[in-house]
Amino acid sequence: MKIQFNEFANQRITVMGLGLNGGGLASARFFAQCGAHVTVTDMKTEEQLKPSIEALKEYPIRYVLGKHDEADFQNADIVIKNPAVRPDNPYLKLARRIETDMSIFLSVLPCPLIAVTGSKGKSTTASAVYHILKTAQKKVFLGGNITVSPLDFIDAVDASSIVVLELSSWQLGDLRGNTALHPKIAIITHIVPDHLDRYGTMDAYIADKRVIYANQTSDDYTICEHDSWGVSFSQETKAKCFLYGSTYQGNVPNAYFNDKNEGIFLYNNQEHCLVPGSIFLAGDHNRRNLLAAGIAAKLMGIDDGTIQNATQSFTGVEHRMERFLTINQIEWYNDSAATVPHAVAAAINALNDKPLVLITGGTDKALDFEPVIQEYAKPLHLILLTGSGTDKLIVSLQKHGIAYKGPYSDLQTAVATAYELAPTGSRVILSPGCTSFGMFKNEFDRGLQFKQTVKAMLGINA
């Protein structure tokens, strides 16, 4: 039975993990608007959470900050879990019912869902799907791991809508066994090792990714990259599966790039050109992301011309190979969302046709730099930020004789060094390949601080 909003009136709701981006804030607001008695509990302090608390000031919310109290979990009718909270957290064991902002939203979703996951490219792909459908004048909403909780637009969605959700492995893990997750189209982008500090093994990590298509039927669609992981997904999903890749080989994949660099989708015994040869985004990986998005749009009935125009005009997503400034014949890129080494390698190969200065490094999350370490030799200069991940990277750099500057414990020095070393006609990119914790609140804070630091150094008003 679908949840009715009035069922939350006067219920005791504990929101575990307010955070600064998305779900916790939206959940607290939503349940307060429903007339629930809301308690927000977070290990962060009031000062650290000040922006979120300020946004909720009009609601009668009780805060327990810098700690958790067992009574707030034992006495709650519902505990709303933040995806960053591990499922084996001892406080959660005290709860009688655990939900997430995603599970609440999906339980009342009245329209088709396009769900996107993967290790890299999921934000770009989800945003591109949204852009194409918006270009086609559809009533479409975008949310999820992209830092917009679907509870923020729950009142606006109706049967004529289309919802696009980016779902992280953590969000999918929280939805395991929840039949409300039933995407009409599930997209799984490029898979590489990630979050092994939490999962321990790739198999455990991928198991959560597989949840995205667990409830699909033969009336639905799964879209995967044509690699070993994608093939395994295609063999497991009950949905009709389409594989996309770089080149056509025999009868696979179903979508590929021709000798004109156009993205072609073989569908209903016809070739459909979905991605034109010239696009705004740099990098072959972004071409594949746009092709996946184009396939989803085609399956939703959008015509080829609209898809081509939209994939050509799509300018990308903040913090993901975002070209935010060109000055003194130097291009500056913010790729702060690149939190794994493979993402750094993709950025290097996308931009290395000009002299490239790379700022990289940060906090470790049990990832291995060795599989892509030779890519770190390609930039003209390599500048390191301090962190436990950087310490591991340095071992690999020294092993392979790759020179670097730093590591620097502040962003200002790293940016100034990059500017000093960058020749005319070059590019400078922040692509960390590590998490942000330590020097920054999160990867979005890191990206914003990077852009502000560059502009301040160059005397540009933000």
C-alpha positions as CSV (number, residue, x, y, z in Angstrom):
1,M,0.0,0.0,0.0
2,K,1.3,3.4,-0.9
3,I,2.3,5.8,1.9
4,Q,-0.1,8.7,2.5
5,F,1.5,11.9,3.6
6,N,-1.0,12.3,6.5
7,E,0.1,9.0,8.0
8,F,3.2,10.9,9.3
9,A,1.2,13.5,11.3
10,N,2.2,13.3,15.0
11,Q,4.6,10.4,14.4
12,R,8.1,10.5,16.0
13,I,10.6,10.7,13.2
14,T,14.4,10.6,13.8
15,V,16.5,11.8,10.9
16,M,20.0,10.2,11.3
17,G,22.5,12.3,9.5
18,L,21.5,15.9,8.5
19,G,24.6,16.6,6.4
20,L,25.0,19.5,4.1
21,N,23.9,18.1,0.7
22,G,20.4,16.7,0.0
23,G,18.7,13.9,1.8
24,G,18.9,14.7,5.5
25,L,17.8,18.3,5.0
26,A,15.0,17.4,2.6
27,S,13.8,14.6,4.9
28,A,13.7,16.8,8.0
29,R,11.7,19.5,6.0
30,F,9.4,16.9,4.5
31,F,8.4,15.2,7.7
32,A,8.1,18.5,9.6
33,Q,5.7,19.7,6.8
34,C,3.7,16.5,7.3
35,G,3.2,17.4,10.9
36,A,5.6,14.8,12.4
37,H,7.6,15.3,15.6
38,V,11.1,15.5,14.0
39,T,14.4,14.9,15.8
40,V,17.6,15.4,13.8
41,T,20.7,13.7,15.2
42,D,24.2,14.0,13.7
43,M,27.7,13.5,15.0
44,K,28.7,16.8,13.5
45,T,28.4,20.0,15.6
46,E,25.9,22.8,15.3
47,E,28.6,25.0,13.7
48,Q,29.5,22.4,11.1
49,L,25.8,22.0,10.2
50,K,24.9,25.7,10.4
51,P,23.8,26.1,6.7
52,S,21.4,23.2,7.0
53,I,20.0,24.2,10.4
54,E,19.5,27.7,9.0
55,A,17.5,26.3,6.1
56,L,15.2,24.6,8.6
57,K,14.7,27.4,11.1
58,E,11.0,27.9,10.4
59,Y,10.2,24.3,11.5
60,P,9.9,23.0,15.1
61,I,12.7,20.5,14.9
62,R,14.6,19.1,17.8
63,Y,18.4,18.7,17.4
64,V,20.8,16.3,19.0
65,L,24.2,17.2,17.6
66,G,27.7,16.0,18.3
67,K,26.4,12.7,19.6
68,H,23.5,10.2,19.3
69,D,21.1,9.2,22.0
70,E,19.7,5.6,22.1
71,A,16.3,6.9,23.1
72,D,15.9,8.8,19.8
73,F,16.1,5.5,18.0
74,Q,14.3,3.2,20.4
75,N,11.3,5.6,20.7
76,A,11.0,6.7,17.0
77,D,8.2,5.4,14.8
78,I,10.6,5.8,11.9
79,V,14.3,6.4,11.6
80,I,15.4,8.0,8.4
81,K,18.9,6.8,7.5
82,N,21.5,8.8,5.6
83,P,23.2,6.7,3.0
84,A,26.6,7.5,4.5
85,V,25.6,5.7,7.7
86,R,26.8,2.1,7.6
87,P,23.9,-0.4,7.7
88,D,25.5,-2.2,10.7
89,N,25.5,1.0,12.8
90,P,24.6,-0.1,16.4
91,Y,22.0,2.7,16.7
92,L,20.1,1.5,13.7
93,K,19.7,-1.9,15.4
94,L,17.5,-0.1,18.0
95,A,15.1,1.2,15.4
96,R,11.7,-0.5,14.8
97,R,11.4,0.8,11.2
98,I,14.2,2.2,9.0
99,E,13.5,4.2,5.8
100,T,15.5,6.6,3.6
101,D,14.4,9.7,1.6
102,M,14.6,7.5,-1.4
103,S,12.4,4.7,-0.1
104,I,9.7,7.2,1.0
105,F,9.7,8.8,-2.4
106,L,9.7,5.6,-4.4
107,S,6.7,4.3,-2.3
108,V,4.5,7.0,-3.8
109,L,6.1,7.4,-7.2
110,P,3.3,7.6,-9.8
111,C,5.3,7.8,-13.0
112,P,8.1,6.1,-15.0
113,L,11.5,6.0,-13.4
114,I,14.9,6.2,-15.1
115,A,17.6,5.1,-12.6
116,V,21.3,5.6,-13.1
117,T,24.2,4.1,-11.2
118,G,27.8,3.1,-11.9
119,S,31.3,4.0,-10.6
120,K,32.0,6.9,-12.9
121,G,29.8,8.9,-15.2
122,K,26.5,8.4,-13.4
123,S,26.0,12.1,-12.6
124,T,26.9,13.1,-16.2
125,T,24.6,10.5,-17.7
126,A,21.7,11.2,-15.4
127,S,22.0,14.9,-16.0
128,A,22.3,14.3,-19.8
129,V,19.1,12.2,-19.7
130,Y,17.4,15.0,-17.9
131,H,18.7,17.6,-20.4
132,I,17.5,15.5,-23.4
133,L,14.0,15.0,-21.9
134,K,13.8,18.7,-21.0
135,T,14.8,19.6,-24.5
136,A,11.9,17.4,-25.7
137,Q,9.6,19.4,-23.4
138,K,8.8,16.5,-21.1
139,K,7.8,17.1,-17.5
140,V,11.0,15.7,-16.0
141,F,12.6,15.8,-12.5
142,L,16.2,15.0,-11.6
143,G,17.4,13.9,-8.1
144,G,19.2,11.4,-6.0
145,N,23.0,11.2,-5.4
146,I,23.4,14.4,-7.5
147,T,22.6,16.2,-4.2
148,V,18.9,16.9,-4.9
149,S,16.6,14.7,-2.7
150,P,13.5,13.6,-4.6
151,L,11.5,14.7,-1.4
152,D,12.2,18.2,-2.6
153,F,9.9,17.7,-5.6
154,I,7.6,15.0,-4.4
155,D,4.6,17.3,-4.4
156,A,5.1,18.3,-8.1
157,V,5.4,14.8,-9.6
158,D,2.3,13.3,-11.2
159,A,1.4,10.5,-13.7
160,S,2.5,12.6,-16.7
161,S,6.0,13.1,-15.2
162,I,9.3,11.3,-15.8
163,V,11.8,11.0,-12.8
164,V,15.5,10.5,-13.3
165,L,17.4,9.4,-10.2
166,E,21.2,9.0,-9.8
167,L,21.7,6.2,-7.3
168,S,24.9,5.5,-5.5
169,S,25.9,2.0,-4.3
170,W,25.0,3.1,-0.7
171,Q,21.6,4.3,-1.7
172,L,21.0,1.0,-3.7
173,G,22.2,-1.0,-0.7
174,D,19.6,0.7,1.5
175,L,16.9,-0.3,-1.1
176,R,17.8,-4.0,-1.2
177,G,14.6,-6.0,-1.0
178,N,12.4,-2.9,-1.5
179,T,10.0,-3.7,-4.4
180,A,9.2,0.0,-4.8
181,L,12.5,0.4,-6.8
182,H,11.3,-0.6,-10.2
183,P,12.9,1.5,-13.0
184,K,11.4,1.5,-16.4
185,I,15.0,2.1,-17.5
186,A,18.1,1.2,-15.5
187,I,21.5,2.5,-16.7
188,I,24.8,1.2,-15.3
189,T,27.8,3.3,-16.4
190,H,31.5,2.5,-16.2
191,I,32.5,0.2,-13.3
192,V,35.9,0.6,-11.6
193,P,37.0,-0.2,-8.0
194,D,35.5,2.3,-5.5
195,H,34.5,2.6,-1.8
196,L,36.6,-0.5,-1.0
197,D,37.3,1.1,2.4
198,R,33.6,0.4,3.2
199,Y,32.9,-2.8,1.1
200,G,36.2,-4.6,1.4
201,T,35.8,-6.4,-1.9
202,M,34.6,-5.6,-5.5
203,D,32.0,-8.4,-5.3
204,A,30.4,-6.7,-2.3
205,Y,30.5,-3.3,-4.0
206,I,29.0,-4.7,-7.2
207,A,26.3,-6.6,-5.3
208,D,24.8,-3.2,-4.3
209,K,25.0,-2.0,-7.9
210,R,23.0,-5.1,-9.1
211,V,20.0,-3.9,-6.9
212,I,19.1,-1.3,-9.6
213,Y,17.6,-4.0,-11.9
214,A,16.5,-6.5,-9.3
215,N,12.8,-5.7,-9.7
216,Q,12.8,-5.1,-13.4
217,T,10.7,-7.3,-15.7
218,S,10.7,-8.1,-19.4
219,D,8.7,-4.9,-20.0
220,D,11.7,-2.8,-18.8
221,Y,15.1,-1.9,-20.1
222,T,18.7,-2.2,-18.7
223,I,21.5,-0.2,-20.4
224,C,25.1,-1.3,-19.6
225,E,28.6,-0.6,-20.9
226,H,30.0,-3.4,-23.1
227,D,32.7,-4.8,-20.8
228,S,32.9,-7.8,-18.5
229,W,30.8,-6.2,-15.8
230,G,28.2,-5.0,-18.3
231,V,28.0,-8.5,-19.9
232,S,27.4,-10.0,-16.4
233,F,24.6,-7.5,-15.7
234,S,23.0,-8.2,-19.1
235,Q,23.0,-11.9,-18.4
236,E,21.3,-11.4,-15.0
237,T,18.7,-8.7,-15.6
238,K,15.2,-9.8,-16.6
239,A,14.8,-6.6,-18.6
240,K,15.6,-6.2,-22.2
241,C,19.3,-5.2,-22.2
242,F,21.2,-2.9,-24.5
243,L,25.0,-2.7,-24.4
244,Y,27.0,0.4,-25.5
245,G,30.7,0.7,-26.3
246,S,33.3,2.4,-28.4
247,T,33.4,0.2,-31.5
248,Y,31.1,-2.3,-33.2
249,Q,32.4,-5.9,-33.1
250,G,30.3,-8.5,-34.9
251,N,26.8,-8.2,-33.4
252,V,27.8,-6.3,-30.2
253,P,27.4,-3.8,-28.8
254,N,24.0,-2.4,-29.6
255,A,25.3,1.1,-29.6
256,Y,28.8,2.3,-30.7
257,F,30.7,5.1,-32.4
258,N,31.3,5.0,-36.2
259,D,34.3,6.4,-38.1
260,K,32.8,9.9,-38.0
261,N,32.7,9.6,-34.2
262,E,28.9,9.6,-34.2
263,G,27.0,7.6,-31.6
264,I,24.9,5.0,-33.3
265,F,22.1,2.9,-31.7
266,L,20.9,-0.2,-33.5
267,Y,17.2,-0.4,-32.6
268,N,14.3,-2.0,-34.4
269,N,16.5,-3.0,-37.3
270,Q,17.6,0.6,-37.9
271,E,20.6,2.8,-37.2
272,H,19.8,5.8,-35.1
273,C,22.4,8.6,-34.8
274,L,22.0,9.8,-31.2
275,V,25.4,11.6,-30.6
276,P,26.8,13.9,-33.3
277,G,30.5,13.9,-34.2
278,S,31.0,17.3,-32.5
279,I,30.0,17.8,-28.9
280,F,30.8,20.2,-26.2
281,L,32.2,17.7,-23.6
282,A,35.8,16.5,-23.9
283,G,36.8,12.8,-23.6
284,D,35.7,9.5,-25.0
285,H,34.2,8.5,-21.7
286,N,31.8,11.5,-21.9
287,R,30.8,10.4,-25.4
288,R,29.9,7.0,-24.0
289,N,27.9,8.7,-21.2
290,L,26.0,10.7,-23.7
291,L,25.3,7.6,-25.8
292,A,23.9,5.8,-22.8
293,A,21.7,8.8,-22.1
294,G,20.6,9.0,-25.7
295,I,19.6,5.3,-25.7
296,A,17.4,5.9,-22.6
297,A,15.8,8.9,-24.3
298,K,15.2,6.9,-27.5
299,L,13.5,4.2,-25.5
300,M,11.3,6.9,-24.0
301,G,10.1,7.8,-27.5
302,I,12.2,10.9,-28.2
303,D,13.1,11.4,-31.8
304,D,16.7,11.2,-33.1
305,G,17.0,14.9,-34.1
306,T,16.0,16.1,-30.6
307,I,18.4,13.7,-29.0
308,Q,21.3,14.8,-31.3
309,N,20.6,18.5,-30.6
310,A,20.5,17.9,-26.9
311,T,23.6,15.7,-26.7
312,Q,25.5,18.3,-28.7
313,S,24.4,21.2,-26.5
314,F,24.9,19.5,-23.1
315,T,27.6,21.3,-21.2
316,G,28.2,18.9,-18.4
317,V,27.9,18.9,-14.6
318,E,29.6,21.0,-12.0
319,H,32.7,19.4,-10.4
320,R,33.0,16.9,-13.3
321,M,35.6,18.0,-15.8
322,E,34.0,21.5,-15.5
323,R,35.8,24.1,-17.5
324,F,35.0,27.1,-15.4
325,L,37.6,29.7,-16.6
326,T,39.8,30.5,-19.5
327,I,42.2,33.5,-19.0
328,N,45.6,34.4,-20.2
329,Q,45.3,31.5,-22.7
330,I,45.1,29.0,-19.9
331,E,42.0,26.8,-19.4
332,W,41.0,25.9,-15.8
333,Y,39.0,22.7,-15.0
334,N,37.3,21.5,-11.8
335,D,37.1,17.7,-11.6
336,S,36.7,17.5,-7.9
337,A,34.1,14.7,-8.2
338,A,36.9,12.4,-9.6
339,T,37.4,10.4,-6.4
340,V,39.0,7.3,-7.9
341,P,42.3,6.9,-9.9
342,H,40.5,5.7,-13.0
343,A,38.6,9.0,-13.2
344,V,41.9,10.9,-13.1
345,A,43.2,8.8,-15.9
346,A,40.1,9.5,-18.0
347,A,40.5,13.3,-17.4
348,I,44.2,13.2,-18.3
349,N,43.4,11.4,-21.6
350,A,40.6,13.7,-22.4
351,L,42.6,16.9,-22.0
352,N,46.2,15.8,-22.7
353,D,46.1,17.1,-26.3
354,K,47.4,20.4,-24.8
355,P,50.1,20.8,-22.1
356,L,48.4,19.7,-18.9
357,V,49.1,20.6,-15.2
358,L,47.4,18.2,-12.8
359,I,46.5,18.9,-9.2
360,T,45.7,15.6,-7.5
361,G,45.7,13.7,-4.2
362,G,43.7,13.6,-1.0
363,T,42.4,11.0,1.5
364,D,42.6,7.3,0.9
365,K,39.6,5.0,0.5
366,A,41.5,1.7,0.0
367,L,42.1,2.1,-3.8
368,D,45.0,1.1,-5.9
369,F,46.8,3.6,-8.1
370,E,49.0,1.0,-9.9
371,P,46.5,0.0,-12.7
372,V,46.6,3.6,-14.1
373,I,49.9,4.9,-12.7
374,Q,51.4,5.4,-16.2
375,E,48.6,7.9,-17.0
376,Y,50.0,10.1,-14.2
377,A,53.2,10.4,-16.2
378,K,51.4,12.2,-19.1
379,P,50.8,15.7,-17.7
380,L,53.5,18.3,-18.1
381,H,53.5,18.8,-14.3
382,L,52.0,16.9,-11.4
383,I,51.1,18.8,-8.2
384,L,50.1,16.9,-5.0
385,L,47.8,17.8,-2.2
386,T,48.5,16.2,1.2
387,G,46.5,13.2,2.4
388,S,46.7,9.5,3.2
389,G,45.8,8.7,-0.4
390,T,48.6,10.9,-1.6
391,D,51.0,9.0,0.6
392,K,50.1,5.8,-1.4
393,L,50.2,7.7,-4.7
394,I,53.8,8.9,-3.9
395,V,55.0,5.4,-3.4
396,S,53.7,4.5,-6.9
397,L,55.1,7.7,-8.5
398,Q,58.5,7.1,-7.0
399,K,58.5,3.4,-8.0
400,H,57.9,4.5,-11.7
401,G,60.1,7.5,-11.7
402,I,57.3,10.0,-12.1
403,A,58.2,13.5,-11.0
404,Y,55.9,15.6,-8.8
405,K,55.7,18.9,-6.8
406,G,54.5,18.9,-3.2
407,P,52.6,17.6,-1.5
408,Y,51.1,20.9,-0.3
409,S,48.9,21.1,2.7
410,D,46.9,24.1,1.4
411,L,45.0,24.7,-1.8
412,Q,46.4,28.2,-2.3
413,T,50.0,27.0,-2.6
414,A,49.0,24.2,-5.0
415,V,47.1,26.6,-7.2
416,A,49.8,29.2,-7.2
417,T,52.4,26.5,-8.1
418,A,50.2,25.3,-10.9
419,Y,49.8,28.8,-12.4
420,E,53.5,29.4,-12.2
421,L,54.2,26.2,-14.1
422,A,51.4,26.4,-16.6
423,P,52.7,27.6,-20.0
424,T,50.6,29.7,-22.5
425,G,48.0,27.5,-24.2
426,S,47.9,24.9,-21.4
427,R,45.2,23.5,-19.2
428,V,45.2,23.2,-15.4
429,I,42.8,20.6,-13.7
430,L,42.0,19.6,-10.2
431,S,41.3,15.9,-10.5
432,P,42.0,14.3,-7.0
433,G,41.4,10.6,-7.4
434,C,40.8,10.5,-3.7
435,T,38.2,11.6,-1.2
436,S,38.1,15.1,0.2
437,F,38.0,14.5,3.9
438,G,40.7,16.2,5.9
439,M,41.2,19.4,4.0
440,F,37.6,19.8,2.9
441,K,34.0,19.0,4.0
442,N,33.3,17.0,0.9
443,E,34.1,16.9,-2.9
444,F,31.7,19.7,-3.6
445,D,33.3,22.0,-1.0
446,R,36.7,21.1,-2.5
447,G,35.6,22.0,-6.0
448,L,34.0,25.3,-4.9
449,Q,37.1,26.2,-2.9
450,F,39.3,25.4,-5.9
451,K,37.3,27.7,-8.2
452,Q,37.3,30.5,-5.6
453,T,41.0,30.1,-5.0
454,V,41.8,30.3,-8.7
455,K,39.6,33.3,-9.2
456,A,41.0,35.1,-6.2
457,M,44.5,34.5,-7.3
458,L,43.7,36.0,-10.7
459,G,41.8,38.9,-9.3
460,I,38.4,37.8,-10.7
461,N,35.2,38.5,-8.7
462,A,33.5,35.2,-7.9
